């Protein structure tokens, strides 16, 4: 896989929603360690853009509630 070809990653809608929210929070709050080089930033933007293309939740009025519910479903219970 060193040729720059495409890779497919599968995740649940809950995982995608929580990851999307996390990436945007990091970006908005500048909480993430700055990328070591431009390629890392481009990769993060690409992942965020791919997730954004398939999610409708970020554009709805109940986005915060949906993220909270997704987090709850993803959190293991003991």
KARARA-V209776 format. One record per residue. N is the residue number from 1. SS is DSSP state (helix for helix, strand for strand, loop for the rest). PSI is psi in radians with two decimals (NA if undefined). OMEGA is omega in whole degrees, 0 to 359 (none if undefined). Layout:
BEGIN
N;SS;PSI;OMEGA + N;SS;PSI;OMEGA
END
This chain:
BEGIN
1;loop;0.38;181 + 2;loop;0.09;183 + 3;loop;0.06;181 + 4;loop;0.23;179 + 5;loop;3.08;182 + 6;loop;2.66;177 + 7;loop;2.42;176 + 8;loop;2.37;178 + 9;loop;2.34;179 + 10;loop;2.42;175 + 11;loop;2.78;178 + 12;loop;2.88;178 + 13;helix;-0.60;176 + 14;helix;-0.79;179 + 15;helix;-0.75;180 + 16;helix;-0.74;181 + 17;helix;-0.78;180 + 18;helix;-0.73;179 + 19;helix;-0.75;178 + 20;helix;-0.82;180 + 21;helix;-0.75;179 + 22;helix;-0.84;181 + 23;helix;-0.73;181 + 24;helix;-0.61;175 + 25;helix;-0.79;178 + 26;helix;-0.80;182 + 27;helix;-0.79;182 + 28;helix;-0.68;184 + 29;helix;-0.03;183 + 30;loop;0.78;182 + 31;loop;-0.20;184 + 32;loop;2.55;174 + 33;loop;2.30;181 + 34;loop;2.43;178 + 35;loop;2.53;180 + 36;loop;-0.45;177 + 37;loop;2.98;184 + 38;helix;-0.55;181 + 39;helix;-0.67;179 + 40;helix;-0.73;179 + 41;helix;-0.73;179 + 42;helix;-0.73;179 + 43;helix;-0.75;178 + 44;helix;-0.76;178 + 45;helix;-0.69;181 + 46;helix;-0.77;179 + 47;helix;-0.81;180 + 48;helix;-0.76;180 + 49;helix;-0.70;179 + 50;helix;-0.75;179 + 51;helix;-0.74;182 + 52;helix;-0.57;181 + 53;helix;-0.48;184 + 54;helix;-0.23;181 + 55;loop;2.44;172 + 56;loop;-0.36;185 + 57;helix;-0.69;182 + 58;helix;-0.27;184 + 59;helix;0.06;181 + 60;loop;2.83;182 + 61;loop;-0.34;182 + 62;loop;0.46;182 + 63;helix;-0.86;183 + 64;helix;-0.74;179 + 65;helix;-0.74;180 + 66;helix;-0.69;177 + 67;helix;-0.77;180 + 68;helix;-0.77;179 + 69;helix;-0.70;178 + 70;helix;-0.73;177 + 71;helix;-0.76;180 + 72;helix;-0.78;181 + 73;helix;-0.55;182 + 74;helix;-0.33;182 + 75;loop;2.15;179 + 76;loop;2.49;175 + 77;loop;2.47;180 + 78;loop;NA;none
END
